[in-house]
Amino acid sequence: MPRHARGFDTEAAYAHLARRDRKLAAWMKRIGPIEADPRWKKTFDPVDALARAILYQQLSGNAAATIVGRVEAAIASHRFHCDTLGRIDDVALRACGVSGNKTLALRDLALRESRGEIPDLRRMSSMGEDEIVAALVPIRGIGRWTVEMMLMFRLGRPDVLPVDDLGIRKGAQLVDKLDAMPTPKELAVLGERWGPYRTYASVYLWRIADLGVKAKTATKRSQD
């Protein structure tokens, strides 16, 4: 099986996109080159990353960090996996500020890890993007968007386009000067011109969306 490297050549991606899409190229020139994500070089535990994604859902960064810190203290570990999560019962999780739904999601994640259903980094390196999505979205509380963020920012896969993301859809609308944001299906078609570097294009589309928003708050990387 082919092995997938973590990360890609951002200079090659920049040059490719600039050639393929003149309208996007104009925005890219305005924004300037975007460097490689430093997280591509850092090892991580997918189970721990998914647990943190669950805990951070629908909360501000500060509030989520506080809850994560409480849970880490309660399990006496900075790593979430089936063994450490087994050290805390549901009542104690709720006392840390973890909601009922998130508690169920963490239990499901831990159970699936104990069954060997969650691929580790080594296994992921031989899996395609769709395979990784298919392996992880059955986990309670984990949707396609969450897995796509892992693919882009932790695994460094070069050709991921989160078509449900509002920020990316808004950026595409500004690039093509559309009357409305493209639907996910329309964005998937538009995005074909950015392959095989749709991840890098997506990062620019988020930046473009932020520049196009007059409000002080940046467009969220989310589906809602």
N, C-alpha and C positions, 0 to 999 in steps of 0.2 A: 504494500500500500504506500502511496506517496505521503511524505511527511510535510506538514505545513509549518513553515517558519513563523515565529512570532515577530510581527512587524514587517514593514516594507520600505522601499526607497522613496521617501517623500519628494525628493528632487525629481525623480523619474515620474512620479505621480503628477506633480505640478506641471511638468513639461507636457505630459500626455493630455491632461485636461485642458491646458491652454490651447493645444492644437485642435482638440475635438470640439470645443464649445467656445465660440468667440464671446458670447454674452456672459458666460460664467468667467471667462478669462479677464474681462474688464473689471469685474468685481474682485477677482483674485489679485490683480495688479494693485488695486486700491488697498486691499487688506494686507498684502504681502505674503511671503511664504510662511506656512505654518509648520513648525518643527515636529519631529517624531514624538510620540507620547512616551515619556520616560517609563511608564508602567509596562511597556512591552518587554523590557529587559528584566523585570522583577518577577520572581516566581511567586505563585500564590496557590491557595487551596480553593478549588471551585466551590466546595461545600461551604466553607467559611464565607466566601464572597456572596453566595446565594443567601445565606442566613442574614448577612448584613443588608443585602438588598431588600429582603423581606422586612427587616426592622426599620429601614429608612423610608419605606413606602408611605406616602401621604403625610409626611411630617417635615417640618423645617429641619435644616441641618443641625442646629443646636439642640433641638428637642430630641431628635433621633440619637445624637451623640451621647446625650445624657442617659437615655435608656440603655444604649449599648454598653456604656460604662458600668451601669448598675448590674446588667446581666453578666458582664465579664467578671465583676467582683463576686457575684453570687456563685459562679461556676469555677472561680479561681483559675481562670485561663483567658488568654487573649485570642484563642482560636475556637471557633464554633465547629463542632462535628458531633457525630452521634454519641460518642463517649462523654464529652464535656456537657452536652445538652442533657444527657441522662442524669447529671448531678443535681438538676433543679426540677421541681415539680411544677405543675401548672399554676398552683396558687402562688408560688414564689415568683414565677414569671409575671403573673398579673400584678404582683406587688411592685415589680420593677417598672411597671408602666406598659407592658406588652399587652396588646388587645387580645380578645378571644380569638379572632380570626387569625392573627399573626401567630398566636400560640399553636393553633391547629396546623398552620403552615410549617412552623419550625418542627413540629412533631412528625409531619409527613416527610419533610426533608431528611430528618435524622433516620427515620425508618427506611427510606429508600437508600440512603447511604449504607446502612447496615446490611441491606440486601445486595449491595454491589451494583446498584442501578445508576449511580452517579459517576460518569467517567472522570478520571483524574487527568492531569495535564498531559501526561505521556499518552494516554489513550486519545485524548482530544487532538493531539498533534497528527493523528492519522485519520481523523474524521473530517468530513466536509461540513460546511456551515449548516446545511439543512439537517444533517444527521445530529449535530449538537443541539439544534433547536428541538428536534423531535425527542431527544433524550431528556431534555430539561423542562419543557413546558407541561408535562404531566404533573409536575410538582405543584402542590397547592400554593397559590399565591405568586407563582412565577409565570409571567406571560412572555410572549415572543419578544416584546420590546426590551425586557430585562435581559434576556439572553443575547439579543443583538448588541446591547451596550457592552456585555462581556466580550463578545466577539470582536468588537471594534477597539475598545480601550484597554482590555487586558490581554487578549490573544493576538491583537494586531492583525486581524484578517483584513485584506485590502479591498474586498469587493462586497461590502455590506451596505445596504440602503434601507433604513427603517422607514418604510412607506407610511406607517401610521403616525409617525411623529409630527406634531403640529408645527414645531420649529422648522423642520426640514421642508414640510409642505409650504410654509410661508416663504422660506427662502427661495424655493423653486418658483413660486408665484412672482416674486420680485425680479428674479433673473429673466424670466420669460415675459414679464409685464402682462400677466394674466389678470382678468377681471376678478377671479376668485381663486382660492387655493385649489390646486389640483387634488382630485380624490386619490386615495391610495393606489387604485388601479391605474389612474392616469399618470401618477408619479412613477410607478414602476416602468411604464412605457417611456416616459421622458428620461428616466435614469439609465436606460440602455446605452445612451451616448456617452455615459461616464465610465462604463466598464473598461478595464478591470480594476478601476480605482474609485469605486463608488463610496467607499469609506472616507477617502480624502475629500471627495466632493461633498459628502454629508457634513463634514466639519466646516467647510466653507459655507454651506447653506445655513447652518446655525448662526455663524457670524453675520451673514448677510441679513438674516431675519432680525438679529439684534440691532443692526444698523438701521433697519427699516422701521423699527418700533420707536415711536416718539416718547413713549412712557419711560420712566426712569428704570423700571424693572426689565430685565432681559427676558426674552422668550424662553420658557422652560423646555428642557429636554424631556418631554413626556407626552403621553397620549391624551391628557386631559387638562 
